[in-house]
Amino acid sequence: MHNSAPRWTAPVRVHLQCGLERGFVCVHDALDFLQYEWPSRTGALYARAANLCRLALDGGLPADIAREAFIFACLEAGMPVAGERRSRRRRVRDTLAASLVASHAADTRMAHALAHGG
């Protein structure tokens, strides 16, 4: 663990795909796991979690927002989080869907602006 890393108000206990459980107490631990041990570096919530963890480490975001993003990424990757309700899986799916819709809308606005010289 990194001593200067922003700590979360509560640790995150993740059930890894190998069957072990691992705890994360700060943003640095989560980002390290995302960068070097993540089972698949794909998924919208994976990328979002990595970006929000970086922002939190730079002081531009509260650590607990990065914590929530990390939890969502774990669930997206099929790694249950201890103490998290199953309803969170539905929120992960809804968050992912909203993210994809927002991304498509932004791409459409950009294409429209470029096509019209704006």
C-alpha positions as CSV (number, residue, x, y, z in Angstrom):
1,M,0.0,0.0,0.0
2,H,1.1,3.5,-0.7
3,N,1.2,5.7,2.4
4,S,0.1,8.9,0.6
5,A,-2.7,7.3,-1.4
6,P,-6.2,8.5,-0.5
7,R,-7.9,5.8,1.7
8,W,-11.5,4.8,1.4
9,T,-14.0,5.0,4.2
10,A,-14.5,1.2,3.9
11,P,-12.3,-1.5,2.4
12,V,-13.4,-3.3,-0.8
13,R,-13.2,-7.1,-0.5
14,V,-13.2,-8.7,-4.0
15,H,-13.7,-12.4,-4.7
16,L,-11.1,-13.0,-7.4
17,Q,-11.8,-15.4,-10.3
18,C,-9.2,-17.9,-8.9
19,G,-11.4,-18.3,-5.8
20,L,-9.4,-16.1,-3.4
21,E,-10.6,-13.0,-1.7
22,R,-8.5,-9.8,-1.7
23,G,-9.0,-6.5,0.2
24,F,-8.3,-3.0,-1.1
25,V,-8.1,-0.1,1.3
26,C,-6.9,2.7,-0.9
27,V,-7.0,4.1,-4.4
28,H,-3.4,3.2,-5.1
29,D,-4.1,-0.5,-4.4
30,A,-7.1,-0.5,-6.7
31,L,-5.2,1.3,-9.5
32,D,-2.3,-1.1,-9.2
33,F,-4.6,-4.1,-9.5
34,L,-6.4,-2.5,-12.5
35,Q,-3.2,-1.8,-14.3
36,Y,-1.2,-5.0,-13.5
37,E,-3.4,-7.8,-12.4
38,W,-6.8,-7.2,-14.1
39,P,-8.1,-10.3,-15.8
40,S,-9.2,-8.5,-19.0
41,R,-8.4,-4.9,-19.8
42,T,-11.6,-4.3,-21.6
43,G,-15.0,-3.0,-20.6
44,A,-16.3,0.5,-20.2
45,L,-16.4,0.3,-16.4
46,Y,-12.8,-1.0,-16.3
47,A,-11.6,2.1,-18.2
48,R,-13.7,4.4,-16.1
49,A,-12.4,3.0,-12.9
50,A,-8.8,3.3,-14.0
51,N,-9.4,7.0,-15.0
52,L,-11.2,7.9,-11.8
53,C,-8.5,6.2,-9.7
54,R,-5.9,8.3,-11.4
55,L,-7.9,11.5,-10.8
56,A,-8.3,10.6,-7.2
57,L,-4.6,10.0,-6.8
58,D,-4.0,13.5,-8.3
59,G,-6.4,15.0,-5.8
60,G,-9.0,15.9,-8.4
61,L,-11.7,13.6,-7.1
62,P,-12.8,12.2,-3.8
63,A,-11.4,8.7,-3.1
64,D,-14.9,7.2,-2.5
65,I,-16.0,8.0,-6.0
66,A,-13.0,6.1,-7.3
67,R,-14.0,3.3,-4.9
68,E,-17.5,3.0,-6.3
69,A,-16.1,3.0,-9.9
70,F,-13.7,0.2,-8.8
71,I,-16.6,-1.8,-7.4
72,F,-18.6,-1.4,-10.6
73,A,-15.6,-2.6,-12.7
74,C,-15.1,-5.6,-10.5
75,L,-18.8,-6.6,-10.9
76,E,-18.5,-6.0,-14.7
77,A,-15.6,-8.4,-14.8
78,G,-17.5,-11.1,-12.9
79,M,-15.7,-10.6,-9.6
80,P,-18.2,-10.3,-6.8
81,V,-17.6,-7.8,-4.0
82,A,-18.3,-8.8,-0.4
83,G,-21.1,-7.0,1.2
84,E,-22.5,-5.6,-2.1
85,R,-26.1,-6.4,-2.9
86,R,-27.1,-8.2,-6.1
87,S,-29.1,-5.0,-7.0
88,R,-25.8,-3.4,-7.6
89,R,-25.3,-5.7,-10.6
90,R,-28.5,-4.1,-12.1
91,R,-27.0,-0.7,-11.4
92,V,-23.8,-1.7,-13.1
93,R,-25.7,-2.8,-16.2
94,D,-27.8,0.5,-16.1
95,T,-24.6,2.6,-15.6
96,L,-22.9,0.8,-18.5
97,A,-26.0,1.3,-20.8
98,A,-26.2,5.0,-19.8
99,S,-22.4,5.4,-20.5
100,L,-22.8,3.9,-23.9
101,V,-25.8,6.1,-24.8
102,A,-23.9,9.2,-23.5
103,S,-20.8,8.3,-25.5
104,H,-22.9,7.8,-28.7
105,A,-24.6,11.1,-28.2
106,A,-21.3,12.9,-27.7
107,D,-19.9,11.2,-30.9
108,T,-23.0,12.3,-32.8
109,R,-22.7,15.9,-31.6
110,M,-19.0,16.0,-32.6
111,A,-19.7,14.6,-36.0
112,H,-22.5,17.1,-36.5
113,A,-20.3,20.0,-35.4
114,L,-17.4,18.9,-37.7
115,A,-19.8,18.4,-40.7
116,H,-21.2,21.9,-40.2
117,G,-17.9,23.7,-39.6
118,G,-18.4,24.1,-36.0
